[in-house]
Each structure stands twice: as structure tokens, then as C-alpha cells.
Amino acid sequence: MDLLRTLGMILLACACAPTMAHETSDPFESATYGTTLLPFIIVGGTTALTVWNTNMKSAKSDALAFIGSGGEIRGAQFEQAVRYYHSAYSQPYMSDEQLALAIVTSI
């Protein structure tokens, strides 16, 4: 999560700097900046916070098998997603069952 927050802050800073550096008294130009920059920030910010890694997307079928077997079947893609989750996010970690449910329900 820290990586996503950092990325979001960098994107926000990059998007705001040109807007703050260019002041104009022309209302048409101000409206143009607002109508083009505001949707970019909203869509970019929400997408950055909600997009999962491709490892998580490809692990959906293995996560379903993991849930259906009660933890007995651990597919290669699900195992890769678990390893990615442990390397990318800080503790406390979700259990493997919780991660499998998160992958299945959110993707």
C-alpha cells in the first residue's frame, strides 16, 4: 500500500505543478484547464488505488480452486500471487484464505 500512496502523491504533485505555475485571468482558459485536468486527476487517482497487479488477476481461477478445496489445492498462479502480496505489502498480512477471497471478489 505504501507504494500506491507514494505513486499517488507523485502523480498529484506532477499534475498540480503546471496548474499552479500557470495563472491566468482568462476565464475560458481557466475553464479549459479545469475541464481537462480535473477528470485526469480523478480517474488517475481512483485507478491507481483500485488496480491490482496482473499476478492477482491471473490467480483468480487458482484462488477459486483454493477456496473450493478448503486450502488443499494451491495452484502456481495463486502461489505466485501470495508471494507477490508478501513482498509488496507490509505486515500484518491477510491469511491465504482471506487473500483468496479478496482476489475472487474484487477482480
Biopython code that builds the backbone (N, CA, C, O; Angstrom):
import numpy as np
from Bio.PDB.StructureBuilder import StructureBuilder

atoms = [
    (1, "MET", "N", (0.806, -1.190, 0.000)),
    (1, "MET", "CA", (0.000, 0.000, 0.000)),
    (1, "MET", "C", (0.852, 1.258, 0.000)),
    (1, "MET", "O", (0.444, 2.276, -0.558)),
    (2, "ASP", "N", (2.033, 1.208, 0.618)),
    (2, "ASP", "CA", (2.878, 2.380, 0.664)),
    (2, "ASP", "C", (3.315, 2.787, -0.740)),
    (2, "ASP", "O", (3.446, 3.976, -1.029)),
    (3, "LEU", "N", (3.538, 1.813, -1.604)),
    (3, "LEU", "CA", (3.933, 2.108, -2.975)),
    (3, "LEU", "C", (2.826, 2.856, -3.709)),
    (3, "LEU", "O", (3.098, 3.810, -4.438)),
    (4, "LEU", "N", (1.576, 2.427, -3.522)),
    (4, "LEU", "CA", (0.460, 3.104, -4.175)),
    (4, "LEU", "C", (0.280, 4.516, -3.645)),
    (4, "LEU", "O", (-0.006, 5.435, -4.413)),
    (5, "ARG", "N", (0.441, 4.696, -2.359)),
    (5, "ARG", "CA", (0.320, 6.036, -1.789)),
    (5, "ARG", "C", (1.412, 6.949, -2.319)),
    (5, "ARG", "O", (1.158, 8.103, -2.664)),
    (6, "THR", "N", (2.631, 6.423, -2.383)),
    (6, "THR", "CA", (3.740, 7.213, -2.909)),
    (6, "THR", "C", (3.497, 7.574, -4.362)),
    (6, "THR", "O", (3.707, 8.719, -4.764)),
    (7, "LEU", "N", (3.052, 6.599, -5.155)),
    (7, "LEU", "CA", (2.755, 6.857, -6.553)),
    (7, "LEU", "C", (1.650, 7.892, -6.704)),
    (7, "LEU", "O", (1.735, 8.769, -7.564)),
    (8, "GLY", "N", (0.632, 7.799, -5.889)),
    (8, "GLY", "CA", (-0.459, 8.771, -5.924)),
    (8, "GLY", "C", (0.010, 10.169, -5.583)),
    (8, "GLY", "O", (-0.416, 11.138, -6.213)),
    (9, "MET", "N", (0.881, 10.288, -4.592)),
    (9, "MET", "CA", (1.405, 11.601, -4.212)),
    (9, "MET", "C", (2.258, 12.190, -5.330)),
    (9, "MET", "O", (2.186, 13.387, -5.606)),
    (10, "ILE", "N", (3.068, 11.344, -5.976)),
    (10, "ILE", "CA", (3.909, 11.826, -7.070)),
    (10, "ILE", "C", (3.044, 12.292, -8.241)),
    (10, "ILE", "O", (3.297, 13.347, -8.822)),
    (11, "LEU", "N", (2.027, 11.505, -8.584)),
    (11, "LEU", "CA", (1.137, 11.895, -9.674)),
    (11, "LEU", "C", (0.400, 13.186, -9.356)),
    (11, "LEU", "O", (0.243, 14.043, -10.226)),
    (12, "LEU", "N", (-0.045, 13.327, -8.135)),
    (12, "LEU", "CA", (-0.746, 14.536, -7.732)),
    (12, "LEU", "C", (0.177, 15.746, -7.790)),
    (12, "LEU", "O", (-0.225, 16.818, -8.243)),
    (13, "ALA", "N", (1.414, 15.574, -7.332)),
    (13, "ALA", "CA", (2.376, 16.676, -7.374)),
    (13, "ALA", "C", (2.710, 17.057, -8.818)),
    (13, "ALA", "O", (2.829, 18.238, -9.144)),
    (14, "CYS", "N", (2.859, 16.054, -9.670)),
    (14, "CYS", "CA", (3.168, 16.338, -11.073)),
    (14, "CYS", "C", (1.996, 17.018, -11.770)),
    (14, "CYS", "O", (2.197, 17.868, -12.637)),
    (15, "ALA", "N", (0.793, 16.655, -11.402)),
    (15, "ALA", "CA", (-0.374, 17.236, -12.048)),
    (15, "ALA", "C", (-0.650, 18.648, -11.549)),
    (15, "ALA", "O", (-1.155, 19.478, -12.306)),
    (16, "CYS", "N", (-0.334, 18.932, -10.305)),
    (16, "CYS", "CA", (-0.643, 20.243, -9.732)),
    (16, "CYS", "C", (0.400, 21.292, -10.066)),
    (16, "CYS", "O", (0.074, 22.478, -10.131)),
    (17, "ALA", "N", (1.636, 20.894, -10.277)),
    (17, "ALA", "CA", (2.702, 21.872, -10.520)),
    (17, "ALA", "C", (2.437, 22.729, -11.758)),
    (17, "ALA", "O", (2.568, 23.950, -11.674)),
    (18, "PRO", "N", (2.070, 22.147, -12.905)),
    (18, "PRO", "CA", (1.808, 23.014, -14.060)),
    (18, "PRO", "C", (0.590, 23.922, -13.851)),
    (18, "PRO", "O", (0.556, 25.044, -14.356)),
    (19, "THR", "N", (-0.383, 23.446, -13.124)),
    (19, "THR", "CA", (-1.572, 24.244, -12.875)),
    (19, "THR", "C", (-1.247, 25.428, -11.981)),
    (19, "THR", "O", (-1.717, 26.538, -12.230)),
    (20, "MET", "N", (-0.463, 25.212, -10.960)),
    (20, "MET", "CA", (-0.112, 26.277, -10.039)),
    (20, "MET", "C", (0.872, 27.263, -10.668)),
    (20, "MET", "O", (0.867, 28.444, -10.322)),
    (21, "ALA", "N", (1.708, 26.793, -11.582)),
    (21, "ALA", "CA", (2.713, 27.660, -12.185)),
    (21, "ALA", "C", (2.102, 28.575, -13.241)),
    (21, "ALA", "O", (2.683, 29.606, -13.581)),
    (22, "HIS", "N", (0.960, 28.212, -13.750)),
    (22, "HIS", "CA", (0.362, 28.991, -14.834)),
    (22, "HIS", "C", (-0.938, 29.613, -14.350)),
    (22, "HIS", "O", (-1.991, 28.974, -14.363)),
    (23, "GLU", "N", (-0.852, 30.859, -13.925)),
    (23, "GLU", "CA", (-2.057, 31.579, -13.526)),
    (23, "GLU", "C", (-2.530, 32.398, -14.715)),
    (23, "GLU", "O", (-1.732, 32.959, -15.466)),
    (24, "THR", "N", (-3.815, 32.452, -14.863)),
    (24, "THR", "CA", (-4.371, 33.208, -15.975)),
    (24, "THR", "C", (-5.604, 33.961, -15.504)),
    (24, "THR", "O", (-6.302, 33.539, -14.583)),
    (25, "SER", "N", (-5.848, 35.059, -16.144)),
    (25, "SER", "CA", (-7.047, 35.823, -15.814)),
    (25, "SER", "C", (-8.151, 35.587, -16.843)),
    (25, "SER", "O", (-9.253, 36.116, -16.704)),
    (26, "ASP", "N", (-7.862, 34.808, -17.858)),
    (26, "ASP", "CA", (-8.831, 34.498, -18.896)),
    (26, "ASP", "C", (-9.769, 33.392, -18.404)),
    (26, "ASP", "O", (-9.301, 32.284, -18.144)),
    (27, "PRO", "N", (-11.072, 33.650, -18.266)),
    (27, "PRO", "CA", (-11.985, 32.625, -17.738)),
    (27, "PRO", "C", (-12.113, 31.409, -18.653)),
    (27, "PRO", "O", (-12.293, 30.290, -18.172)),
    (28, "PHE", "N", (-12.024, 31.614, -19.955)),
    (28, "PHE", "CA", (-12.120, 30.483, -20.869)),
    (28, "PHE", "C", (-10.933, 29.544, -20.681)),
    (28, "PHE", "O", (-11.108, 28.326, -20.670)),
    (29, "GLU", "N", (-9.746, 30.085, -20.535)),
    (29, "GLU", "CA", (-8.558, 29.271, -20.341)),
    (29, "GLU", "C", (-8.605, 28.550, -18.992)),
    (29, "GLU", "O", (-8.185, 27.397, -18.887)),
    (30, "SER", "N", (-9.106, 29.217, -17.980)),
    (30, "SER", "CA", (-9.253, 28.572, -16.670)),
    (30, "SER", "C", (-10.244, 27.413, -16.731)),
    (30, "SER", "O", (-10.010, 26.351, -16.154)),
    (31, "ALA", "N", (-11.348, 27.629, -17.435)),
    (31, "ALA", "CA", (-12.344, 26.566, -17.566)),
    (31, "ALA", "C", (-11.779, 25.389, -18.352)),
    (31, "ALA", "O", (-12.081, 24.236, -18.046)),
    (32, "THR", "N", (-10.973, 25.668, -19.347)),
    (32, "THR", "CA", (-10.359, 24.599, -20.132)),
    (32, "THR", "C", (-9.419, 23.769, -19.274)),
    (32, "THR", "O", (-9.427, 22.540, -19.349)),
    (33, "TYR", "N", (-8.607, 24.436, -18.459)),
    (33, "TYR", "CA", (-7.722, 23.702, -17.558)),
    (33, "TYR", "C", (-8.529, 22.848, -16.579)),
    (33, "TYR", "O", (-8.185, 21.696, -16.316)),
    (34, "GLY", "N", (-9.592, 23.421, -16.052)),
    (34, "GLY", "CA", (-10.410, 22.687, -15.087)),
    (34, "GLY", "C", (-11.104, 21.482, -15.684)),
    (34, "GLY", "O", (-11.208, 20.438, -15.040)),
    (35, "THR", "N", (-11.578, 21.619, -16.905)),
    (35, "THR", "CA", (-12.313, 20.505, -17.508)),
    (35, "THR", "C", (-11.396, 19.416, -18.051)),
    (35, "THR", "O", (-11.838, 18.287, -18.263)),
    (36, "THR", "N", (-10.135, 19.737, -18.278)),
    (36, "THR", "CA", (-9.223, 18.694, -18.748)),
    (36, "THR", "C", (-8.385, 18.102, -17.623)),
    (36, "THR", "O", (-8.091, 16.907, -17.641)),
    (37, "LEU", "N", (-8.001, 18.905, -16.656)),
    (37, "LEU", "CA", (-7.120, 18.424, -15.599)),
    (37, "LEU", "C", (-7.888, 17.699, -14.490)),
    (37, "LEU", "O", (-7.416, 16.682, -13.982)),
    (38, "LEU", "N", (-9.040, 18.199, -14.115)),
    (38, "LEU", "CA", (-9.797, 17.580, -13.025)),
    (38, "LEU", "C", (-10.200, 16.135, -13.324)),
    (38, "LEU", "O", (-9.991, 15.275, -12.468)),
    (39, "PRO", "N", (-10.760, 15.827, -14.478)),
    (39, "PRO", "CA", (-11.064, 14.410, -14.763)),
    (39, "PRO", "C", (-9.819, 13.529, -14.792)),
    (39, "PRO", "O", (-9.868, 12.372, -14.374)),
    (40, "PHE", "N", (-8.713, 14.065, -15.281)),
    (40, "PHE", "CA", (-7.466, 13.304, -15.294)),
    (40, "PHE", "C", (-7.043, 12.932, -13.874)),
    (40, "PHE", "O", (-6.648, 11.794, -13.620)),
    (41, "ILE", "N", (-7.123, 13.871, -12.967)),
    (41, "ILE", "CA", (-6.723, 13.605, -11.584)),
    (41, "ILE", "C", (-7.676, 12.611, -10.926)),
    (41, "ILE", "O", (-7.232, 11.699, -10.228)),
    (42, "ILE", "N", (-8.965, 12.776, -11.139)),
    (42, "ILE", "CA", (-9.948, 11.881, -10.519)),
    (42, "ILE", "C", (-9.801, 10.458, -11.049)),
    (42, "ILE", "O", (-9.731, 9.509, -10.268)),
    (43, "VAL", "N", (-9.754, 10.306, -12.361)),
    (43, "VAL", "CA", (-9.643, 8.969, -12.944)),
    (43, "VAL", "C", (-8.299, 8.337, -12.603)),
    (43, "VAL", "O", (-8.239, 7.161, -12.245)),
    (44, "GLY", "N", (-7.231, 9.103, -12.712)),
    (44, "GLY", "CA", (-5.905, 8.570, -12.393)),
    (44, "GLY", "C", (-5.773, 8.171, -10.943)),
    (44, "GLY", "O", (-5.202, 7.124, -10.637)),
    (45, "GLY", "N", (-6.291, 8.986, -10.046)),
    (45, "GLY", "CA", (-6.197, 8.673, -8.618)),
    (45, "GLY", "C", (-7.007, 7.456, -8.231)),
    (45, "GLY", "O", (-6.520, 6.601, -7.492)),
    (46, "THR", "N", (-8.227, 7.359, -8.713)),
    (46, "THR", "CA", (-9.047, 6.203, -8.349)),
    (46, "THR", "C", (-8.549, 4.933, -9.020)),
    (46, "THR", "O", (-8.643, 3.852, -8.439)),
    (47, "THR", "N", (-8.028, 5.045, -10.219)),
    (47, "THR", "CA", (-7.492, 3.861, -10.895)),
    (47, "THR", "C", (-6.250, 3.355, -10.184)),
    (47, "THR", "O", (-6.080, 2.147, -10.018)),
    (48, "ALA", "N", (-5.387, 4.259, -9.766)),
    (48, "ALA", "CA", (-4.160, 3.849, -9.078)),
    (48, "ALA", "C", (-4.461, 3.148, -7.771)),
    (48, "ALA", "O", (-3.715, 2.260, -7.359)),
    (49, "LEU", "N", (-5.540, 3.531, -7.115)),
    (49, "LEU", "CA", (-5.869, 2.910, -5.842)),
    (49, "LEU", "C", (-6.606, 1.590, -5.990)),
    (49, "LEU", "O", (-6.616, 0.787, -5.057)),
    (50, "THR", "N", (-7.216, 1.349, -7.124)),
    (50, "THR", "CA", (-8.044, 0.149, -7.255)),
    (50, "THR", "C", (-7.487, -0.920, -8.175)),
    (50, "THR", "O", (-8.026, -2.026, -8.221)),
    (51, "VAL", "N", (-6.450, -0.633, -8.892)),
    (51, "VAL", "CA", (-5.902, -1.608, -9.843)),
    (51, "VAL", "C", (-4.994, -2.580, -9.113)),
    (51, "VAL", "O", (-4.085, -2.173, -8.390)),
    (52, "TRP", "N", (-5.245, -3.861, -9.306)),
    (52, "TRP", "CA", (-4.406, -4.905, -8.740)),
    (52, "TRP", "C", (-3.346, -5.273, -9.748)),
    (52, "TRP", "O", (-3.485, -5.016, -10.944)),
    (53, "ASN", "N", (-2.321, -5.857, -9.268)),
    (53, "ASN", "CA", (-1.260, -6.350, -10.132)),
    (53, "ASN", "C", (-1.810, -7.461, -11.019)),
    (53, "ASN", "O", (-2.793, -8.115, -10.671)),
    (54, "THR", "N", (-1.172, -7.669, -12.165)),
    (54, "THR", "CA", (-1.622, -8.727, -13.081)),
    (54, "THR", "C", (-1.451, -10.107, -12.453)),
    (54, "THR", "O", (-2.141, -11.050, -12.841)),
    (55, "ASN", "N", (-0.536, -10.238, -11.482)),
    (55, "ASN", "CA", (-0.401, -11.518, -10.774)),
    (55, "ASN", "C", (-1.694, -11.878, -10.065)),
    (55, "ASN", "O", (-2.089, -13.043, -10.028)),
    (56, "MET", "N", (-2.347, -10.877, -9.506)),
    (56, "MET", "CA", (-3.595, -11.129, -8.785)),
    (56, "MET", "C", (-4.717, -11.490, -9.753)),
    (56, "MET", "O", (-5.531, -12.366, -9.462)),
    (57, "LYS", "N", (-4.762, -10.824, -10.892)),
    (57, "LYS", "CA", (-5.823, -11.103, -11.866)),
    (57, "LYS", "C", (-5.713, -12.512, -12.436)),
    (57, "LYS", "O", (-6.721, -13.198, -12.607)),
    (58, "SER", "N", (-4.497, -12.940, -12.726)),
    (58, "SER", "CA", (-4.331, -14.269, -13.321)),
    (58, "SER", "C", (-4.530, -15.382, -12.300)),
    (58, "SER", "O", (-4.666, -16.545, -12.678)),
    (59, "ALA", "N", (-4.548, -15.050, -11.027)),
    (59, "ALA", "CA", (-4.679, -16.065, -9.982)),
    (59, "ALA", "C", (-6.120, -16.333, -9.583)),
    (59, "ALA", "O", (-6.356, -17.085, -8.638)),
    (60, "LYS", "N", (-7.082, -15.751, -10.261)),
    (60, "LYS", "CA", (-8.472, -15.895, -9.844)),
    (60, "LYS", "C", (-8.948, -17.350, -9.896)),
    (60, "LYS", "O", (-9.581, -17.825, -8.954)),
    (61, "SER", "N", (-8.652, -18.048, -10.973)),
    (61, "SER", "CA", (-9.121, -19.442, -11.070)),
    (61, "SER", "C", (-8.436, -20.318, -10.026)),
    (61, "SER", "O", (-9.070, -21.203, -9.452)),
    (62, "ASP", "N", (-7.140, -20.079, -9.773)),
    (62, "ASP", "CA", (-6.452, -20.844, -8.730)),
    (62, "ASP", "C", (-6.991, -20.501, -7.349)),
    (62, "ASP", "O", (-7.058, -21.367, -6.477)),
    (63, "ALA", "N", (-7.378, -19.236, -7.140)),
    (63, "ALA", "CA", (-7.952, -18.842, -5.853)),
    (63, "ALA", "C", (-9.305, -19.522, -5.636)),
    (63, "ALA", "O", (-9.632, -19.926, -4.520)),
    (64, "LEU", "N", (-10.080, -19.644, -6.702)),
    (64, "LEU", "CA", (-11.355, -20.365, -6.594)),
    (64, "LEU", "C", (-11.127, -21.831, -6.242)),
    (64, "LEU", "O", (-11.852, -22.398, -5.424)),
    (65, "ALA", "N", (-10.118, -22.442, -6.860)),
    (65, "ALA", "CA", (-9.792, -23.837, -6.548)),
    (65, "ALA", "C", (-9.309, -23.960, -5.106)),
    (65, "ALA", "O", (-9.633, -24.935, -4.429)),
    (66, "PHE", "N", (-8.538, -22.981, -4.628)),
    (66, "PHE", "CA", (-8.048, -22.984, -3.253)),
    (66, "PHE", "C", (-9.207, -22.904, -2.271)),
    (66, "PHE", "O", (-9.239, -23.634, -1.281)),
    (67, "ILE", "N", (-10.151, -22.024, -2.543)),
    (67, "ILE", "CA", (-11.310, -21.873, -1.661)),
    (67, "ILE", "C", (-12.178, -23.126, -1.709)),
    (67, "ILE", "O", (-12.612, -23.628, -0.672)),
    (68, "GLY", "N", (-12.430, -23.627, -2.915)),
    (68, "GLY", "CA", (-13.290, -24.797, -3.071)),
    (68, "GLY", "C", (-12.725, -26.051, -2.435)),
    (68, "GLY", "O", (-13.485, -26.905, -1.978)),
    (69, "SER", "N", (-11.411, -26.180, -2.397)),
    (69, "SER", "CA", (-10.797, -27.376, -1.815)),
    (69, "SER", "C", (-10.477, -27.209, -0.338)),
    (69, "SER", "O", (-9.919, -28.111, 0.286)),
    (70, "GLY", "N", (-10.822, -26.079, 0.212)),
    (70, "GLY", "CA", (-10.539, -25.853, 1.630)),
    (70, "GLY", "C", (-9.053, -25.670, 1.905)),
    (70, "GLY", "O", (-8.584, -25.981, 3.000)),
    (71, "GLY", "N", (-8.315, -25.175, 0.933)),
    (71, "GLY", "CA", (-6.897, -24.930, 1.119)),
    (71, "GLY", "C", (-5.986, -26.051, 0.665)),
    (71, "GLY", "O", (-4.766, -25.951, 0.796)),
    (72, "GLU", "N", (-6.563, -27.122, 0.132)),
    (72, "GLU", "CA", (-5.755, -28.261, -0.312)),
    (72, "GLU", "C", (-5.053, -27.999, -1.641)),
    (72, "GLU", "O", (-3.896, -28.382, -1.816)),
    (73, "ILE", "N", (-5.740, -27.354, -2.572)),
    (73, "ILE", "CA", (-5.176, -27.108, -3.899)),
    (73, "ILE", "C", (-4.578, -25.704, -3.927)),
    (73, "ILE", "O", (-5.275, -24.712, -3.718)),
    (74, "ARG", "N", (-3.273, -25.642, -4.189)),
    (74, "ARG", "CA", (-2.571, -24.359, -4.292)),
    (74, "ARG", "C", (-1.943, -24.288, -5.680)),
    (74, "ARG", "O", (-0.861, -24.825, -5.918)),
    (75, "GLY", "N", (-2.642, -23.614, -6.590)),
    (75, "GLY", "CA", (-2.140, -23.501, -7.957)),
    (75, "GLY", "C", (-0.916, -22.609, -8.035)),
    (75, "GLY", "O", (-0.629, -21.842, -7.116)),
    (76, "ALA", "N", (-0.206, -22.719, -9.135)),
    (76, "ALA", "CA", (1.033, -21.960, -9.320)),
    (76, "ALA", "C", (0.773, -20.454, -9.370)),
    (76, "ALA", "O", (1.546, -19.673, -8.816)),
    (77, "GLN", "N", (-0.298, -20.049, -10.023)),
    (77, "GLN", "CA", (-0.582, -18.623, -10.125)),
    (77, "GLN", "C", (-1.023, -18.048, -8.779)),
    (77, "GLN", "O", (-0.680, -16.916, -8.439)),
    (78, "PHE", "N", (-1.782, -18.831, -8.018)),
    (78, "PHE", "CA", (-2.168, -18.371, -6.688)),
    (78, "PHE", "C", (-0.946, -18.281, -5.783)),
    (78, "PHE", "O", (-0.820, -17.337, -5.003)),
    (79, "GLU", "N", (-0.062, -19.238, -5.880)),
    (79, "GLU", "CA", (1.156, -19.210, -5.072)),
    (79, "GLU", "C", (2.013, -18.001, -5.434)),
    (79, "GLU", "O", (2.600, -17.368, -4.556)),
    (80, "GLN", "N", (2.085, -17.686, -6.706)),
    (80, "GLN", "CA", (2.828, -16.508, -7.146)),
    (80, "GLN", "C", (2.171, -15.233, -6.614)),
    (80, "GLN", "O", (2.868, -14.300, -6.213)),
    (81, "ALA", "N", (0.845, -15.186, -6.606)),
    (81, "ALA", "CA", (0.143, -14.019, -6.073)),
    (81, "ALA", "C", (0.386, -13.867, -4.570)),
    (81, "ALA", "O", (0.531, -12.748, -4.077)),
    (82, "VAL", "N", (0.431, -14.978, -3.842)),
    (82, "VAL", "CA", (0.706, -14.931, -2.403)),
    (82, "VAL", "C", (2.116, -14.398, -2.163)),
    (82, "VAL", "O", (2.328, -13.563, -1.283)),
    (83, "ARG", "N", (3.070, -14.880, -2.940)),
    (83, "ARG", "CA", (4.454, -14.404, -2.783)),
    (83, "ARG", "C", (4.572, -12.927, -3.132)),
    (83, "ARG", "O", (5.282, -12.181, -2.458)),
    (84, "TYR", "N", (3.876, -12.502, -4.184)),
    (84, "TYR", "CA", (3.894, -11.088, -4.549)),
    (84, "TYR", "C", (3.285, -10.251, -3.425)),
    (84, "TYR", "O", (3.819, -9.202, -3.065)),
    (85, "TYR", "N", (2.175, -10.716, -2.879)),
    (85, "TYR", "CA", (1.499, -9.985, -1.796)),
    (85, "TYR", "C", (2.429, -9.813, -0.601)),
    (85, "TYR", "O", (2.496, -8.730, -0.021)),
    (86, "HIS", "N", (3.140, -10.861, -0.233)),
    (86, "HIS", "CA", (4.038, -10.789, 0.913)),
    (86, "HIS", "C", (5.242, -9.881, 0.649)),
    (86, "HIS", "O", (5.772, -9.270, 1.577)),
    (87, "SER", "N", (5.671, -9.792, -0.602)),
    (87, "SER", "CA", (6.826, -8.937, -0.908)),
    (87, "SER", "C", (6.427, -7.479, -1.114)),
    (87, "SER", "O", (7.235, -6.584, -0.869)),
    (88, "ALA", "N", (5.198, -7.225, -1.558)),
    (88, "ALA", "CA", (4.798, -5.863, -1.891)),
    (88, "ALA", "C", (4.135, -5.114, -0.744)),
    (88, "ALA", "O", (4.173, -3.884, -0.719)),
    (89, "TYR", "N", (3.537, -5.811, 0.193)),
    (89, "TYR", "CA", (2.788, -5.159, 1.259)),
    (89, "TYR", "C", (3.426, -5.466, 2.604)),
    (89, "TYR", "O", (4.059, -6.506, 2.785)),
    (90, "SER", "N", (3.252, -4.550, 3.536)),
    (90, "SER", "CA", (3.843, -4.725, 4.860)),
    (90, "SER", "C", (2.891, -5.503, 5.769)),
    (90, "SER", "O", (1.706, -5.656, 5.474)),
    (91, "GLN", "N", (3.433, -5.979, 6.862)),
    (91, "GLN", "CA", (2.638, -6.747, 7.806)),
    (91, "GLN", "C", (1.669, -5.831, 8.520)),
    (91, "GLN", "O", (1.942, -4.632, 8.578)),
    (92, "PRO", "N", (0.574, -6.291, 9.061)),
    (92, "PRO", "CA", (0.108, -7.676, 9.154)),
    (92, "PRO", "C", (-0.511, -8.138, 7.840)),
    (92, "PRO", "O", (-1.253, -7.409, 7.181)),
    (93, "TYR", "N", (-0.182, -9.357, 7.491)),
    (93, "TYR", "CA", (-0.669, -9.934, 6.253)),
    (93, "TYR", "C", (-2.040, -10.572, 6.450)),
    (93, "TYR", "O", (-2.400, -10.985, 7.553)),
    (94, "MET", "N", (-2.799, -10.641, 5.352)),
    (94, "MET", "CA", (-4.027, -11.426, 5.357)),
    (94, "MET", "C", (-3.631, -12.894, 5.337)),
    (94, "MET", "O", (-2.543, -13.252, 4.887)),
    (95, "SER", "N", (-4.520, -13.725, 5.824)),
    (95, "SER", "CA", (-4.267, -15.158, 5.686)),
    (95, "SER", "C", (-4.451, -15.540, 4.222)),
    (95, "SER", "O", (-5.004, -14.768, 3.438)),
    (96, "ASP", "N", (-3.988, -16.727, 3.859)),
    (96, "ASP", "CA", (-4.130, -17.167, 2.470)),
    (96, "ASP", "C", (-5.592, -17.275, 2.070)),
    (96, "ASP", "O", (-5.950, -16.989, 0.927)),
    (97, "GLU", "N", (-6.442, -17.690, 3.012)),
    (97, "GLU", "CA", (-7.875, -17.793, 2.727)),
    (97, "GLU", "C", (-8.470, -16.409, 2.472)),
    (97, "GLU", "O", (-9.272, -16.231, 1.555)),
    (98, "GLN", "N", (-8.072, -15.428, 3.290)),
    (98, "GLN", "CA", (-8.582, -14.070, 3.101)),
    (98, "GLN", "C", (-8.090, -13.482, 1.783)),
    (98, "GLN", "O", (-8.841, -12.802, 1.084)),
    (99, "LEU", "N", (-6.838, -13.742, 1.445)),
    (99, "LEU", "CA", (-6.298, -13.252, 0.181)),
    (99, "LEU", "C", (-7.028, -13.889, -0.996)),
    (99, "LEU", "O", (-7.354, -13.206, -1.967)),
    (100, "ALA", "N", (-7.285, -15.182, -0.919)),
    (100, "ALA", "CA", (-8.015, -15.864, -1.993)),
    (100, "ALA", "C", (-9.416, -15.267, -2.149)),
    (100, "ALA", "O", (-9.872, -15.046, -3.270)),
    (101, "LEU", "N", (-10.093, -15.009, -1.043)),
    (101, "LEU", "CA", (-11.418, -14.389, -1.115)),
    (101, "LEU", "C", (-11.335, -12.981, -1.697)),
    (101, "LEU", "O", (-12.203, -12.578, -2.471)),
    (102, "ALA", "N", (-10.301, -12.236, -1.330)),
    (102, "ALA", "CA", (-10.134, -10.884, -1.872)),
    (102, "ALA", "C", (-9.892, -10.923, -3.370)),
    (102, "ALA", "O", (-10.437, -10.103, -4.109)),
    (103, "ILE", "N", (-9.089, -11.857, -3.819)),
    (103, "ILE", "CA", (-8.810, -11.979, -5.256)),
    (103, "ILE", "C", (-10.088, -12.331, -6.012)),
    (103, "ILE", "O", (-10.376, -11.754, -7.060)),
    (104, "VAL", "N", (-10.842, -13.269, -5.480)),
    (104, "VAL", "CA", (-12.052, -13.733, -6.168)),
    (104, "VAL", "C", (-13.127, -12.646, -6.194)),
    (104, "VAL", "O", (-13.784, -12.456, -7.218)),
    (105, "THR", "N", (-13.314, -11.939, -5.093)),
    (105, "THR", "CA", (-14.413, -10.977, -5.025)),
    (105, "THR", "C", (-14.100, -9.637, -5.660)),
    (105, "THR", "O", (-15.013, -8.946, -6.110)),
    (106, "SER", "N", (-12.833, -9.251, -5.709)),
    (106, "SER", "CA", (-12.527, -7.906, -6.198)),
    (106, "SER", "C", (-12.080, -7.866, -7.648)),
    (106, "SER", "O", (-11.964, -6.782, -8.222)),
    (107, "ILE", "N", (-11.830, -8.992, -8.243)),
    (107, "ILE", "CA", (-11.347, -8.980, -9.631)),
    (107, "ILE", "C", (-12.386, -9.607, -10.530)),
    (107, "ILE", "O", (-12.180, -9.698, -11.741)),
]
sb = StructureBuilder()
sb.init_structure("model")
sb.init_model(0)
sb.init_chain("A")
sb.init_seg("    ")
for serial, (resi, resn, name, xyz) in enumerate(atoms, 1):
    if name == "N":
        sb.init_residue(resn, " ", resi, " ")
    sb.init_atom(name, np.array(xyz, "f"), 0.0, 1.0, " ", f" {name:<3s}", serial, name[0])
structure = sb.get_structure()
